Amino acid sequence: MVTFTHRDDGTAEADWLGAGLPVIPELPLGGEELAATRFLVLAAHPDDETLGAGGLLARLRSLGAEVEVLLCTAGEASHPDSPTLSSNDLAIIRLAEFAAGMDALGLKDRWRYLGLPDSGLSGSAEELHGQVSEAVARLACPPGQLVLVAPYRADGHADHDALGAAAADAAARGGHALLEFPIWYWLWATPDHPDWQSWARVDLSPEEQSVKALAMGAHTSQTRPLSPRPGDEVLLDEPFLQHFRRPFETFSWTPPQELPRGLVDPSGAGKMPHTSGEAQSIFDAVHAREADPWHYTTRWYERRKRALTVAALPEEHYAAGLEIGCSIGTLTAELAPRCTTLLAVDASSVALQKAAERLEPFPGVTLQQRTLPDAWPDGKYDLVVLSEVGYYFAAGEYDQLLEKIISCMQPGGTLLLCHWRHPIAGWSLDGETVHTTARNRLGWPASGLYRERDFVLETLTAPAAVAGQ
C-alpha cells in the first residue's frame, strides 16, 4: 500500500519529462471517434476531473461529444485541521468551485453530485458500485460506444482507488472502454515505476491548455491557502501543479472488451430483463434514486425533443389520447393541452407519483399504473404516443402491443413514435427496429417523418372508416 501526504516533496516534473513521458504513444482515438462516443466522467473530489482530464474534456465539448460528469464527494475533508472552516463550509465552497470549473470546461448542467463521504468511498464500495452502474445504465450505450473516465485505480489515494475500481468493474461488465487518469501517482511514484510506461498521451492545443488552466483556477481552496493560520495551508502547491500544466495529458487506456452473449441489463445487476414485467422493478429503482433520472427537465436535448414531438402532431386537437410510458410526466404535460382527455400509463408507481404532482393542473389527464401489453386499458383513442419506450419490450410483447394499438385506434387517428436511434444495451430491440416493425406491421401511411443523428420521430395515420361500417 502506498503511503504519502500532500506535504511530501515528491517526484519533480523535470524527472518525469526527462524519463521520456512526453513521447509515450498517443491515445488511439481520433477526432471523429471522440465526437461519436459518449463519455461518463467520474470524479472522487472536486478538481480531480480538471487536473487529470481537463484538456480532454475541453476537446470533447469542442467536438460536440456527449459528456456526463458524476461527482462523488464534495471534498469536505481536504483541510481536516482548518481553524477557520468547518467541513460543511468546505463542502459548500468546493461544490461552488466545481460548478465554476464545469462552466469553464463547457459542462454546465452536465454534472450530478452523489453526496458520498469524502475519504469514505472505500467504505461505501457497494453504494459506489451501484451508483456508477446506474449512471452507465441511464446512458443506455451499447458496448463500444461509451468511455468511462475515472481516477487511476492504483493512484494511491483510497477514494481514487475505490472509484477507479468501480469504473473498471462497470466498464468490464458492460463492454465499455476505460480511461484512467493519474493524479497523486505523479507525487509518490518515480520514473522507474513500471505503470506509466504502458500509458497513452493526449496532446493539448494551446486553447485546450488555456481552458484547462481556467478550470483549474476555479479551485482556489485547493491551490491557495485558506488563511495564514496552521491547518489552512495550500493543498496543491506549485511543484505538484506543474504535473498538470503539461501540454499533454496521460491516461491508462483499456479499449472496449467484447461481451459474451446474454449480458447485461441496464440496472447493472448482471441479468438481462426479458419482459416488461421484469423491467418494472428496474425503473422503480431508477426513479426512486433520483427525481429526474434522465434529466427530462434540464437537458436541452430532452426539452428540444419534446417541442419537436408536440409540433409533429398533425392535428391541432385530439378527443382522447393515450401515452404509453409517461415516466415523470414531462411529455404528458405538453400533450395535455392538445387533448380533451389523456390517459398516461407507466409500469413504475414511483414515476407516477412524481408525474401526479406535475400534472395536477390538467384535469383532463388520468394516470394509471399498467404493465403493457397485458394490462391494456379499455377505450378508443384518436392519439397514441409511444416515445422512448418501445425498445423496453421483448420482441413478442412489442408485436402484441401493436395489435392492441390497432384494436383501440379510432379511424384516422394518429400514432406518434419517437425513439433514440442508437442500440440500447441489454434490451432485445432498438429504436430503428421499433419504428421499422411498426411501419411494416401496421402499413399505415406516414404523415410526418423527422430523423437526426440521435433520434427518429414519425407519425402514422390509421385508415379512415369504411363507409357503411
N, C-alpha and C positions, 0 to 999 in steps of 0.2 A: 504494500500500500504506500502511495506517495505521501510524503509529509512535507508541507511548506506553508508559509504565510505570505501575505502580500508585502510584508516588510522585507522579505529576502531580496538580496541583490539580484539573484537570478542570472540567466544567460544573457549576455549583451546581444543586441540586434546585429552588431557587426560580426559576431561569431556565426550567427545563422546565415548571414549573407555570404560570408567568406567560405562557408561549408558547401555552397552550391545550391542553396534553397531557390534562388531566382531562376534556375534552369531545370527544375523538375518538369515533367511533362505537363502539357496543357490539358485542362478538362476536356474530354472528348464530346462536347456538346456545342454546336454552332448556334448562331442567332435564330435560325428557323426552328430548330429543335427546341430551344428555350421558349420561344414565343408560343409554340404549340403545346407546351407542357404546363400542367398545373403544379403549384408549389405550396406545401404546408410547412411553414417555418415555426420551429419550436424554440422558445427561449425560457431558460430557467429563471432568469432575473432580467429586469430592465437593463439594457445595454448589451446583453450577450449577442443578440442578433446583429446589432450595428458593428460591434467590434469584430466579430467573426465573419459576417457576410453582408455588411452594409453596401459594399460596392456591387456585389452580385445582385442585391435587391434593387439597387438603383437601375441596373441594367435590365432586370426583368420588367420593371414598371415601364421603362422607356420602350421596351419591345411589345408592351401590351399583354404580357403573360398574366395569368390569373394567380394571385398570391394571397394566401391567408396566413395570419400570424397568430400563434397561440402563446400567450404569456402565462407562465405557471404561477409565479410568486411576484409580490411587489418589491422584493429585495429589502424587506424591512429590517433584516439582521445585518446589514452592511457595516454598521457602526454600533456594535453592542455596548460599548463603553462611553457613548456620547453623553456628555453632561448637559447638552443643550436641546437635543431632540429625542423624543420617545420613539419607539418602534412604529407607533401609529403615525406620528408626524413624518417619519421617513417613508412610510408606505404611501402617504398622500403625495409627498414631494416626488418620489421616484415614479409613481404612476403618471404624474403630470409630465415629468421629463420623458417618459416612454412615449406618451402621446405626442409630444413635440418632436421626438425623434422619428416616429412613424410619419408625421406630417412632412418632415424634411425628406424622407425616403419616398414620398408619394403614396403612402399606405394608410392615409386617414380612413377611418371606418372599416379597415380591413383586418382588424385585430380583435381578439377576445381575451379577457382576463379570467383565469380559473380560480384565483384566491387560495391557492395551496400555500402551506407554510414555508417560508424561507429557511434554508438549512434543514428542511424536513422532508424532501422529496424521496429520499431513500426509505424513510419510514412510512411513506404513503404510496408505496410502489403499486399496490393493487389499484387504488384510485387513479394514479397517474397513468397506468397502462390502459385503464378503462377510458379515461378522458382522451388519450391520444387515439385509441381505436375508434371512439365515437367521432372524433374530428375527421379521421380518414373516411369513415363511413358516410359522413354528411357530404363530403365532396363527390362521392359516388364515381370515382375514376376507375376505369378498367386497368388491369395490370399493364405497366409500361408507360402510363400517361400521367403519373403522379410522382413527384420527387419530394421526399421528406428532407428537411434541412434542420439539423439539430446539433447541439454541442457534441464534441467528440466523446465517445463513451468511456475513454480512458484518459480524460483530461486531468484527473487528479482531484477535482472538486466533487464532493459527494453528490450535490444536486445535479451537476453537469453529467456525471457518470450515470446517475439514475435516469435522467431524461434521455440521454443518448441510448441507453439500453432499451427503454420503452420505444423509442423511434425505430431502432434496429429491429425489434420484435415485430412491430406493426408493418414495417417495410417488407420483412421476410414473409409474413403471413399473407400479405396482400399482393405480392409480386411487384412491389414498387421500388424505385431507386432511392438511394440514400446518400446525402451529402452531409458529412460531419465536419464541423469547424472547431479547431483547437483554440483555446484561449489561455488557460493557465499552463498548458503544456509548454508554451514558449518561455515561461519563467523557470520551471523546475527541470525540464529536460535539457540535454546538451546535444550538440551535433552528432555525437557517437551513438545516440539513442536511435534504434532502427526504424521506428514507426514512420517518421516523416518522409523517408526515402521512397516510399511507395505511394505518396500522395500526389495530387494534381494541383495545378495553379490556375487561377483566372486572372489574366492581365486586365488592369483597370485603366480606362481612359482618364485624361485629366478631369473631365466633367464628372465621371463616376467617383473619382477620388475627392472632388470638391463636395459632392452630395454626401458622401460618407463622413467627411470631416464636419460638415454642418450638423449631421445627425449625432455624431459623437459629442459635439459641443453642447448638445441639449442636456447631457447627463452631468451637470455641474456638481451634483452632490457626490459624484464619484471621482471627478477629475480635479476638484479643488477642495481645500479644507472646509469643513463646515464652520469652523471658528478657529481661533488661535489656541484654544484650550486642549489639553491632553484628552485623547479619545475622539477628537474631531479631525484627526489628520487625514490627508488625502489618501484615498484607497488605491487609485490607479495613477501612479506617478509617471513622470515624463519618460524615464527609461523603459518602463513597461509599455506605455502608449506607442513607443516607436515601432513595436511589432505590428501595430495596426495602421501605421501610416505608410506602409509599403505600397508600391504601385501595382501590387497584385495581392490576391487572397489565396489561401491554401486550404484544401479540403481532402478528407479521406472520402473516396468515391466508391460506392458499391452500386453497380448497374442493376437494373431490374432483373429479378430471377423468374424463370418460367415456373408457373404453378402446376401441380398435378391437377387433373380434372376433379371436380366435385367440391372445391373450395369456393369462396369464403363469403360469409354473409356480411352485409353492411354493418351489423351490430358489433362485429369483431369477436363474436362468440365462437367462431370456428365451425359453424354449421350453416349450410345454405338453406334458407327457408323456401319450401317448395310450394306453399299455398298462401293465399292472402290471409287465411286464419292464423297461420304461424307468424306472419308478418305483424299481426296486430300488437303482440307483446313488444316487438322491437320498437314500433312507433310510439307506443305508450311510454316506453323508457326514454326515448329521444325527447319527446315533448315534456316529460317530467323534469328532465335535467336542465332545460333551457326554455325560456318563454318564447323565443323565436328561433328555433334551431337552424332554419335555412335562411335566416336574415331576410325574410319576405318584406319587412317594413323598412329596412335600412339600405339594402343594396340597390343601387341604381339599376343593375341588371334586372332584378325582380320587379321593381316599380315600372320600368320601361316595358317589360314583357307584359305586365298586366294591362297597361294602357293600350298596347297593340292588340292584345286579346279582345278587350271590350270593343275596340274600334273595328275589329274584323267581323263582328256580328252583322249579318246582312239586314236584319230587321231592327227598326227603332225600338219596338216594344214586343214583349212576349207575354202570353197569358199565364203559362205555367212552366217554370224552369226546374231542372234537376242538375245539381252539381255533384259529381262523383269524386270523393276525396277532397273535402274542403279544408282540411288541416285547421289552422287557427283563424280562418275566415277572411283573409285579406282580399282574395279574388271575389269571394261571396259579397263583400261589402260594395264592390264595384259593379257586380251583376245585378244586385238588388233593385236599383232604380230603373233597370230595364225590364223588370218582370213584375206582374201583378202578384204572383206568388212564386216563391223559390224554395225548393226543398234541397238542403245541403246535407250530405251524409259523409260520415267518416268512420273508419274502424276504431279509431282511438278516442276513448272517452276523455282522456286528458286534453287532447287537442280541442275537442268540442266544448269543454269547459271554458277554454280561453276564447274560442270563437263566440260563445254566447255573450261575453262582455262586449266584444267588438260590434256585434250585430244587434244589440238591444235597440238601437234607434230605427230598425227596419221591421215594422210589424208584419210585413208580408213574408218574412223569412222563417222557415221551420228547420230546426236542426235535429238530426236523428243519428244515433249510433247504429250502423249496419255494416256487416261484413258481406260484401258483394262478391260474386253474383247471387249467392244462395239466398240471402235475406233481401230480395229485391222489393222495393216499395210498390204499393198499388198506385194506380193513377195513370193519366195520359199527359204527355208533355210536348210542348212545341219547341223546347230548347233543352238539349242535354249537353253538358260541358264535362269533358274528360281532359283535365290539364295536369300533366306531370305525375300521373298515377298509373297509366296503362301498363308500364313495364313492371309494376309490382305484382301483377297477376301471373300465375302459371299459364302456359300456352293454352291448355284446355279450359281454364277458367276464363281467359280472355275471349275465347270463342263463345262460351256461354253468355258472357257479358254483352257481346254484340247481338246475340239472339234476343236478349232482354231489351236492349235498346230498340231493336226493330219492333218488338211487340208493344212498346209503350209510346212510340213516337207518333205524334199527330201527322196527318198528311201535310206535306210541305214544310215540316219542322226542320230545325237546324241542329246538326251535331257539330260541335266545336271540339277540335283536338289540338293540343299544344304539348310538345314534349322535347326534352333535351336530346340532341342528335347523337351524342357520343355513347359508346357502350356503357352499360351500368353493371359494375362489378357485383357478382353474387346473385344476379337475377337472370331468369332464362330469356327475357325479352329485352329489346332496346327500343328507343323512340322510333327509329325508322321502321322497325318491324311492326310496331303498334299501328303506325299510320298506313303502311302498305297492306297489312292484314285487313284493316277496316275498309280501305278502298276496294280491295278485291272481294271481300265477303259481302259488303252492302251493295256495291255497284251504284251508289248514289252519285249524282253529279256534284262536282266541286263548285261552290260559289266563290271561293277565295282560297288562295294558297300563298303563304309567305315563308321563305326559308333563308336563314342566315347561318353563320358558322356554328352557333351553339344550339339553336332550336328551330323546329319547324312548326308552323301554325297553319291550320286549314279548317275550312268549314264545308260540310257536306249537307245537301238538302234532300230530305226524304221525298219520295214520289208523292205527287198530288193525289187526292182522292179520285177514284174512277167514278164517272157519272152513273147514277142509279144504284150505287153500293153504299 
